[in-house]
Amino acid sequence: MAATGAVLALAVAACGGGSGSSTPSSSGGAADGGANATGEFNAALTGVVNPSDKKGGILKFANGGDWDSLDPGDTYYGYSWNFIRLYGRSLLMFKSAVGKEGNQLTPDLAEDLGTPSDDAKTWTYKLKKGIKFEDGTPVTSKDVKYAVERSFDKEVFPDGYTYFNDFLDWPKGYKGAYKSKDVNTDSAIETPDDYTIVFHLKQPLSNFDYFAQLPATIPVPKDKDTGAKYKEHIISTGPYKFEKNEIGKGFTLVRNDQWDPATDPNRKALPDGYEVSTNVNADDIDNRIIAGDLDVDVAGIGIQSAALGRVLSDPAMKANSDNPTSTRLWYTSINGNVAPLDNIDCRKAVQYATDKVALQTAWGGEFSGGQIATSLLPPAIPGHEDFNLYPPGADNKGDLAKAKEALTACGQPNGFETNISYRAERPKEKQAAEALQQSLGRVGIKLTLKPFPQADYFALYAGKPGYAKENKIGLAMNGWQSDWPDGFGFLQQIVDSRVIRETGGSSNISVRDPEVDKLVDQAMKETDTNARNAIWTQIDKKVMEDSFILPNVWTKTLLVRSKNATNIFVNDAYGMYDYLGMGVK
């Protein structure tokens, strides 16, 4: 990034604690609070349902689509970060704990949280001894360094984030472990011995511990790395390893006999293994969980509309469900690279013409869809402020007169045509796209629906600028959950234009405003918490003024518990059930 000399301080106290106060759980798995919770509605929000230390059995998971990647250097779905802890150990991790305690960081590969120096431009971590890969090879700091270096290459790994690319002090012209394999990278990462790793930043960053929990710090053995094919067989450091992996169909995990629980107080590793099916019909997943034939919808975004009424109308079913809120926004990206949406008034017409009630209904209603959103930052994120730049009428169904005024102002008085993309395996995204198609059609804006596969949605389609422009994807269904609970963790990767990659995989696919970029830099330089949060508010307002994002809902989901699982609880870091703590009855 362009910012220099910046300091980004922690701002998570209002969201359940920051890294400075966290300590490892002595028992692993869920925290003790509420451990006797039983089958009541929302019981898993504050306690552990069906607590047990029993080992054995197989948990069955299903995914309505496919992973972006199982590779720790190339994954950016929240459910993947939740699940990856079963087979990969990063330097730090979010606690496997109930509710807000799950927002706390705790050591994983590392002995402790990071030690900052040089005004927080340098961060040092000491690795635990005795941690091994699944083949028995000891894990060293060089394996962590290599993992971060390889993740730099966004052509090979298009789906990953850009935090390490942007903030570490890489040598000029560095292109990653493959293209710059003979380049000395000690200016960015040093490994003075096998159990010490030192990160050097271009600017002070007081929340670097959040970077240390990212999956890219999961070690990768250089001699076993197969580049883009590494996702076919990840070399495990966690309690489970891959037995079989059929890309597009599913995979199985079995126990890793080289995992030493003495080095890992965070994981109980109760099941004997996991069976995971991919590309399973979303409604079938709901039906199978309700019937007890399946344990978890791994995507963690809640049941579909077809099962919603059935669960809510049956007291027994409702008692076996949970309705968590999360720091997630469902939204529609408005692509200013696609004419006529390169005109701000055409973008504003989309805002005014939208029937927000229909959108909310499409996402599952207030109960399992969420609260109608009028801006980006969810209410739980510091910097959130209630404002609405595009009031959709008294009934929230759109202000058609204002929409038509905007269309006239942008030279399209009779409306225009464009395409809207969504992830094919997600019925709610399709329903939301259809709701927009109907509401915008009232003022002559004609939308053609374009479904694309979940796994490559950002890498090849909506998140690839050239493809989106050439194929006139003017609107794209999208969703975002905070990487960690502060303004930076929510906004930076979706509003900073410098994260947009022409090669694809962009998390920001519509916001291109140099003024927003400058405000991001200002927020990072601001050491006062209140002043910094005020800048995140300003950024939120500027993006809405630009009309590059159409907020849909701040989410709530309805999750149905497995009839076969133990230790079921919602972890606030992910806004879904904690996959690491679960066992089998």
C-alpha positions in Angstrom: 0.0 0.0 0.0 0.9 3.6 -0.4 0.6 4.4 3.3 3.9 4.9 5.3 4.6 5.5 8.9 1.2 4.2 9.9 0.0 2.8 13.2 -3.2 0.8 13.4 -4.2 0.2 17.0 -6.6 -2.4 18.3 -10.2 -1.5 18.5 -12.0 -4.6 19.6 -12.9 -4.1 23.2 -16.6 -3.5 22.3 -16.6 -6.8 20.4 -15.5 -9.2 23.1 -11.8 -8.6 23.8 -8.6 -8.3 21.8 -5.5 -10.2 21.5 -3.8 -8.6 24.5 -6.1 -10.2 27.0 -6.3 -13.7 25.6 -4.8 -16.9 27.0 -4.9 -20.5 25.8 -7.8 -22.6 27.0 -6.4 -25.1 29.5 -8.8 -27.8 28.4 -9.1 -27.1 24.7 -12.4 -27.0 22.8 -15.2 -25.0 24.2 -15.0 -22.7 27.2 -16.6 -23.9 30.4 -19.3 -21.1 30.6 -22.8 -22.5 30.0 -21.4 -26.0 29.6 -24.7 -27.6 30.8 -26.8 -25.9 28.1 -29.4 -28.3 26.6 -31.7 -28.2 23.7 -33.3 -24.8 23.7 -33.7 -22.2 21.0 -30.4 -20.1 20.8 -28.8 -22.3 23.5 -25.6 -22.6 21.5 -25.1 -18.8 21.5 -24.2 -18.7 25.1 -23.3 -22.2 26.1 -22.3 -25.7 24.8 -25.1 -28.0 23.7 -24.6 -31.7 24.4 -21.2 -31.3 26.2 -19.0 -34.4 26.0 -15.3 -35.4 26.0 -16.1 -38.8 24.3 -13.8 -39.7 21.4 -14.7 -41.6 18.3 -17.2 -41.5 15.5 -17.4 -39.6 12.1 -18.9 -36.2 11.5 -20.5 -35.6 8.2 -20.3 -32.2 6.5 -21.6 -31.0 3.2 -21.0 -27.9 1.0 -23.6 -26.5 -1.5 -20.7 -25.6 -3.7 -17.0 -26.2 -3.5 -14.2 -24.6 -1.6 -12.3 -21.7 -3.2 -9.3 -23.8 -2.2 -8.3 -26.1 0.7 -4.8 -24.6 0.3 -4.1 -22.4 3.3 -2.4 -19.8 1.1 -5.4 -19.5 -1.2 -8.6 -19.4 0.8 -10.9 -16.5 1.8 -14.2 -18.0 2.8 -15.1 -17.7 6.5 -16.2 -21.3 6.7 -12.9 -22.4 5.3 -11.0 -20.5 8.0 -13.2 -22.2 10.6 -12.7 -25.7 9.1 -9.0 -25.4 8.3 -8.1 -25.5 11.9 -8.8 -29.3 11.8 -5.8 -29.9 9.5 -3.6 -26.8 9.8 -2.0 -24.9 12.6 -1.2 -21.2 12.2 1.0 -19.1 14.4 -2.1 -17.9 16.4 -5.8 -18.8 16.2 -9.1 -17.6 17.4 -10.2 -19.5 20.5 -12.4 -22.5 20.1 -14.9 -20.9 22.6 -18.5 -19.9 23.0 -19.7 -16.5 21.8 -17.5 -13.4 22.3 -14.7 -15.4 23.9 -14.2 -16.9 20.4 -13.0 -13.4 19.2 -9.9 -13.7 21.4 -6.6 -14.7 19.9 -4.6 -17.5 21.5 -1.2 -19.1 20.6 -1.2 -22.1 18.2 2.1 -22.9 16.5 3.6 -20.0 18.5 4.4 -20.1 22.2 2.8 -16.8 22.9 1.3 -13.7 21.1 3.8 -11.7 19.1 6.4 -9.4 20.6 6.5 -6.0 18.9 9.6 -3.9 18.6 10.9 -1.0 16.4 7.7 1.0 17.2 5.6 -2.1 16.1 7.3 -2.4 12.7 8.9 -5.7 13.8 7.1 -8.7 15.2 8.7 -11.8 16.7 7.2 -15.2 17.4 8.7 -18.2 19.0 7.5 -21.6 17.8 6.7 -24.5 20.1 9.0 -27.5 19.9 7.7 -30.9 19.1 5.2 -30.0 16.3 5.5 -32.2 13.2 4.0 -32.6 9.8 2.0 -35.7 9.0 5.1 -37.4 7.7 7.0 -36.9 11.0 9.2 -34.0 9.8 9.6 -31.3 12.5 8.0 -28.0 11.7 10.4 -25.1 11.7 10.2 -21.4 11.3 11.4 -21.8 7.7 8.3 -23.7 6.9 6.1 -20.8 8.1 8.3 -18.3 6.2 7.9 -20.4 3.0 4.2 -20.6 3.5 3.8 -16.8 3.6 6.2 -16.4 0.7 4.3 -18.7 -1.6 1.0 -17.1 -0.7 2.4 -13.8 -2.2 1.8 -15.1 -5.8 -1.8 -14.1 -6.7 -1.6 -15.6 -10.1 -1.1 -19.1 -8.7 -3.2 -18.3 -5.6 -5.9 -15.9 -6.8 -8.3 -16.3 -3.9 -6.2 -15.3 -1.0 -6.1 -11.9 0.8 -3.3 -9.3 0.2 -2.4 -8.4 3.8 1.1 -9.9 3.7 1.7 -8.6 0.2 0.8 -5.1 1.2 2.4 -4.7 4.6 5.6 -6.7 4.8 8.8 -5.1 3.7 9.4 -7.3 0.6 12.4 -6.7 -1.7 11.6 -4.5 -4.6 10.0 -6.4 -7.5 9.4 -9.5 -5.3 6.9 -11.9 -7.0 6.6 -14.8 -4.5 8.4 -18.1 -3.8 8.0 -19.4 -7.3 8.9 -16.5 -9.6 11.5 -15.0 -7.2 12.8 -18.2 -5.6 16.4 -17.0 -5.4 15.6 -13.6 -3.9 16.6 -13.0 -0.3 13.5 -12.0 1.6 15.1 -11.3 5.1 13.9 -7.7 4.7 10.4 -9.0 5.2 10.7 -12.3 7.1 13.8 -13.6 9.1 14.3 -17.0 10.6 17.4 -16.6 12.9 16.9 -20.1 14.1 14.4 -23.0 13.6 12.0 -21.8 16.3 12.1 -18.0 15.7 10.3 -16.0 13.0 10.6 -12.3 12.7 8.3 -10.2 10.5 9.4 -6.8 9.2 6.8 -4.3 8.2 6.9 -1.2 6.0 5.0 0.7 8.6 4.1 0.3 12.3 1.1 -2.0 12.8 0.0 -2.7 16.4 -2.6 -5.4 15.4 -0.2 -7.7 13.5 -1.3 -10.5 15.8 -4.4 -10.7 13.7 -2.2 -11.3 10.6 -0.5 -14.1 12.5 -3.8 -16.0 12.8 -4.3 -16.0 9.0 -4.2 -19.4 7.2 -1.1 -18.3 5.2 1.0 -18.8 8.4 0.1 -22.5 8.4 3.5 -24.1 7.5 4.1 -25.7 4.1 7.1 -28.0 3.6 9.0 -26.6 0.5 9.9 -30.1 -0.8 6.3 -31.2 -0.7 4.8 -28.0 -2.3 3.2 -28.7 -5.7 2.0 -25.1 -6.3 -1.5 -24.8 -7.6 -1.9 -28.6 -7.1 -1.0 -28.5 -3.4 -4.7 -28.2 -2.6 -5.1 -31.8 -3.8 -3.1 -33.0 -0.8 -2.3 -30.6 2.0 0.5 -31.8 4.4 -1.2 -31.6 7.7 0.0 -30.1 11.0 -3.3 -30.5 12.8 -5.0 -33.4 14.4 -6.4 -34.6 11.1 -5.0 -35.3 7.7 -6.4 -36.0 4.3 -7.1 -39.6 3.5 -8.9 -39.0 0.2 -9.6 -35.8 -1.8 -11.6 -35.8 -4.9 -11.9 -32.1 -6.1 -15.5 -31.3 -6.9 -16.9 -34.3 -5.0 -15.5 -34.2 -1.5 -12.8 -35.5 0.8 -12.3 -37.4 4.0 -10.1 -36.6 7.0 -8.6 -39.2 9.4 -6.5 -38.9 12.5 -2.9 -37.6 12.1 -0.8 -39.8 14.2 2.0 -37.2 14.2 -0.1 -34.6 16.0 0.9 -34.3 19.6 -1.8 -33.0 21.9 0.8 -32.0 24.4 1.7 -29.1 22.0 -1.9 -28.2 21.4 -4.2 -27.2 24.3 -6.7 -25.7 21.8 -7.9 -28.9 20.2 -9.7 -31.9 21.8 -9.8 -33.8 18.4 -12.8 -35.9 19.5 -14.1 -37.4 16.2 -12.1 -40.2 14.5 -12.6 -38.4 11.2 -14.7 -36.3 8.9 -16.6 -37.0 5.7 -17.1 -33.9 3.5 -19.3 -33.8 0.4 -19.2 -30.9 -2.0 -21.6 -29.6 -4.7 -24.6 -30.9 -2.8 -28.0 -29.3 -3.4 -28.5 -26.7 -0.6 -32.1 -27.7 0.1 -31.0 -31.4 0.3 -28.4 -30.4 2.9 -31.1 -28.8 5.1 -33.4 -31.8 4.8 -30.6 -34.2 5.6 -29.5 -32.2 8.7 -33.1 -32.1 9.9 -33.4 -35.9 9.4 -30.1 -36.6 11.1 -28.4 -38.0 8.0 -25.9 -35.1 7.9 -24.3 -33.0 10.7 -23.2 -29.7 9.3 -23.8 -27.4 6.4 -20.1 -26.2 6.3 -20.9 -22.9 4.6 -22.5 -21.7 7.8 -24.9 -19.3 6.2 -28.1 -20.8 7.5 -31.0 -22.9 6.2 -32.7 -22.0 2.9 -36.1 -20.6 2.5 -37.7 -23.9 1.7 -36.9 -25.3 5.2 -37.3 -22.0 7.1 -41.1 -22.2 7.7 -40.8 -25.9 8.6 -38.3 -25.3 11.3 -39.9 -22.2 12.8 -43.4 -23.7 12.9 -42.3 -26.9 14.8 -41.4 -26.2 18.4 -39.1 -29.2 18.6 -37.2 -28.2 15.5 -37.0 -24.6 16.6 -35.6 -25.7 20.0 -32.8 -27.4 18.1 -31.8 -24.3 16.2 -29.8 -21.1 16.8 -30.2 -17.6 15.3 -26.9 -15.8 15.6 -26.1 -12.4 14.3 -22.7 -11.8 12.8 -20.4 -9.1 11.4 -21.5 -10.0 7.9 -23.1 -7.9 5.3 -24.9 -9.3 2.3 -24.6 -6.7 -0.5 -24.6 -6.0 -4.2 -21.4 -4.7 -5.8 -22.2 -1.9 -8.4 -19.4 -2.1 -10.9 -18.4 1.4 -12.1 -16.3 -0.2 -14.8 -19.4 -1.3 -16.7 -21.3 1.3 -18.7 -23.6 3.0 -17.9 -22.8 2.3 -14.3 -19.6 4.3 -14.8 -22.0 7.3 -14.3 -22.7 7.9 -10.6 -26.3 8.9 -11.2 -27.0 5.5 -12.9 -25.6 3.9 -9.8 -27.8 6.1 -7.6 -30.8 5.0 -9.6 -30.1 1.4 -8.6 -30.1 2.5 -4.9 -33.4 4.4 -5.1 -35.2 1.8 -7.2 -34.4 -1.2 -4.9 -37.2 -2.7 -2.9 -35.4 -3.4 0.4 -38.3 -5.4 1.8 -38.2 -7.8 -1.1 -34.4 -8.1 -0.7 -34.8 -8.8 3.0 -37.4 -11.4 2.2 -35.2 -13.1 -0.4 -32.4 -13.4 2.2 -34.8 -15.2 4.6 -36.7 -12.3 6.2 -35.8 -10.4 9.4 -35.4 -13.7 11.3 -32.9 -15.6 9.2 -31.9 -13.0 6.6 -31.1 -10.0 8.8 -31.8 -6.3 9.4 -32.2 -4.1 6.4 -28.8 -2.4 5.8 -28.4 1.2 4.9 -24.6 1.3 5.0 -21.6 -1.0 5.1 -20.4 -1.4 8.7 -22.5 -3.8 10.7 -23.8 -2.5 14.1 -21.3 -4.7 16.0 -18.2 -3.1 14.4 -16.7 0.0 16.0 -17.4 3.0 13.6 -20.9 1.9 12.7 -23.3 4.8 12.5 -26.9 4.9 11.5 -27.4 6.8 8.3 -29.3 6.4 5.0 -28.2 8.3 2.0 -30.9 6.7 -0.3 -34.2 6.5 1.6 -36.2 3.8 -0.2 -39.6 5.4 0.6 -41.7 5.2 3.7 -42.4 1.5 3.2 -38.8 0.6 2.3 -39.9 -0.6 -1.2 -38.1 2.0 -3.2 -38.4 5.7 -4.2 -39.3 5.3 -7.9 -39.6 9.1 -8.5 -36.0 9.6 -7.2 -34.8 6.6 -9.3 -36.3 8.1 -12.4 -34.7 11.5 -11.7 -31.3 9.8 -11.3 -31.8 7.9 -14.6 -32.6 11.2 -16.4 -29.5 12.8 -14.8 -27.3 10.0 -16.2 -28.7 10.2 -19.7 -30.8 6.9 -19.4 -34.4 8.2 -18.8 -35.9 4.9 -20.1 -33.5 2.8 -18.1 -30.7 0.5 -19.3 -29.7 -3.2 -19.4 -27.0 -4.9 -17.5 -26.1 -8.4 -16.0 -26.2 -9.4 -12.4 -24.1 -12.3 -11.1 -24.6 -14.6 -8.2 -23.2 -17.9 -6.9 -25.1 -20.7 -8.6 -25.1 -23.0 -5.5 -26.7 -20.4 -3.2 -30.5 -20.2 -3.6 -30.7 -17.1 -1.4 -28.3 -15.2 -3.7 -30.4 -16.2 -6.7 -33.6 -15.1 -4.8 -32.0 -11.7 -4.0 -30.9 -11.3 -7.6 -34.4 -12.0 -8.8 -35.8 -9.5 -6.2 -33.5 -6.9 -7.6 -34.5 -7.8 -11.2 -38.1 -7.2 -10.3 -37.7 -4.0 -8.3 -35.3 -2.3 -10.8 -37.4 -3.4 -13.7 -40.1 -1.0 -12.4 -37.9 2.0 -13.7 -36.7 0.3 -16.8 -33.4 -1.2 -15.5 -33.4 -4.7 -17.0 -31.2 -7.3 -15.3 -30.1 -10.6 -16.8 -29.2 -13.2 -14.2 -25.8 -14.8 -14.6 -24.9 -17.7 -12.2 -21.3 -18.7 -11.7 -19.7 -21.4 -9.5 -18.9 -20.5 -5.9 -15.4 -21.9 -6.0 -14.2 -19.5 -8.8 -16.7 -16.7 -8.4 -14.0 -14.2 -7.4 -11.0 -15.7 -9.2 -12.5 -16.1 -12.7 -15.8 -14.2 -12.9 -17.2 -11.4 -10.7 -13.8 -10.7 -9.0 -11.8 -10.6 -12.3 -12.1 -7.0 -13.6 -11.5 -7.8 -17.2 -14.1 -10.6 -17.3 -16.7 -8.6 -15.5 -16.3 -5.6 -17.8 -16.2 -7.7 -21.0 -19.3 -9.6 -19.9 -21.2 -6.5 -18.6 -21.5 -7.7 -15.0 -22.8 -4.4 -13.8 -24.1 -5.9 -10.5 -22.7 -8.8 -8.5 -24.2 -10.4 -5.5 -21.7 -10.4 -2.7 -21.2 -10.9 1.0 -18.5 -10.0 3.5 -17.8 -10.9 7.1 -15.1 -9.1 9.1 -11.7 -10.8 9.1 -11.5 -9.6 12.7 -13.8 -7.3 14.7 -12.6 -3.7 13.9 -13.1 -1.2 11.1 -9.9 -2.3 9.3 -10.8 -6.0 9.6 -14.1 -5.3 7.9 -13.6 -2.5 5.4 -10.0 -2.5 4.1 -10.2 -5.6 1.8 -13.5 -4.5 0.2 -13.1 -0.8 -0.2 -9.4 -0.2 -0.9 -8.9 0.0 -4.6 -5.3 -1.2 -4.2 -6.4 -4.7 -3.4 -8.1 -5.1 -6.8 -6.1 -7.5 -9.0 -6.5 -7.7 -12.8 -5.5 -11.4 -12.5 -8.7 -12.1 -10.5 -9.5 -13.1 -7.0 -10.3 -9.5 -5.9 -12.2 -9.2 -2.7 -13.0 -5.6 -3.7 -14.8 -5.8 -7.0 -16.4 -2.4 -7.3 -15.0 0.4 -5.1 -12.4 2.5 -7.0 -12.0 5.9 -5.3 -8.6 7.5 -4.5 -10.2 9.5 -1.7 -11.3 6.3 0.0 -7.8 5.0 -0.3 -6.4 8.1 1.4 -8.9 7.8 4.2 -7.9 4.2 4.7 -4.3 5.4 5.1 -5.4 8.1 7.5 -7.2 5.6 9.7 -4.1 3.5 9.9 -2.0 6.4 11.0 -4.5 7.4 13.7 -3.5 6.1 17.1 -6.6 7.4 19.0 -9.3 4.8 19.0 -12.2 7.1 18.8 -10.7 9.3 16.1 -9.8 6.2 14.1 -13.3 4.8 14.4 -14.6 8.1 13.1 -12.5 7.7 10.0 -14.0 4.3 9.3 -17.4 5.9 9.6 -16.3 8.5 7.1 -15.1 5.8 4.7 -18.4 4.1 5.0 -20.2 7.3 4.1 -17.8 8.1 1.2 -18.4 4.6 -0.4 -22.1 5.1 -0.1 -21.9 8.6 -1.6 -20.0 7.0 -4.5 -22.8 4.4 -4.7 -20.4 1.5 -5.5 -22.1 -0.8 -3.0 -25.8 -1.5 -2.5 -26.2 -2.8 1.1 -28.8 -5.6 1.4 -28.9 -6.9 5.0 -26.7 -7.1 8.1 -27.1 -10.8 8.6 -28.8 -13.2 11.0 -28.8 -16.9 10.2 -30.8 -19.8 11.3 -28.6 -22.8 12.0 -30.0 -26.2 12.8 -28.0 -28.4 15.1 -26.9 -31.9 14.3 -28.7 -34.7 16.1 -25.5 -36.7 16.2 -23.0 -34.1 17.4 -21.7 -33.0 20.8 -20.1 -29.7 21.9 -22.2 -27.6 19.6 -21.7 -23.8 20.1 -21.5 -20.7 18.0 -18.1 -19.0 17.8 -18.5 -15.2 17.3 -15.2 -15.0 15.3 -16.9 -17.0 12.5 -20.6 -16.3 13.2 -21.3 -20.0 12.9 -20.9 -23.3 14.8 -17.3 -23.9 15.9 -16.1 -26.9 13.9 -13.1 -27.5 15.9 -14.9 -28.2 19.2 -17.5 -30.7 17.9 -17.6 -34.4 18.8 -19.9 -37.3 18.0 -22.5 -38.9 20.3 
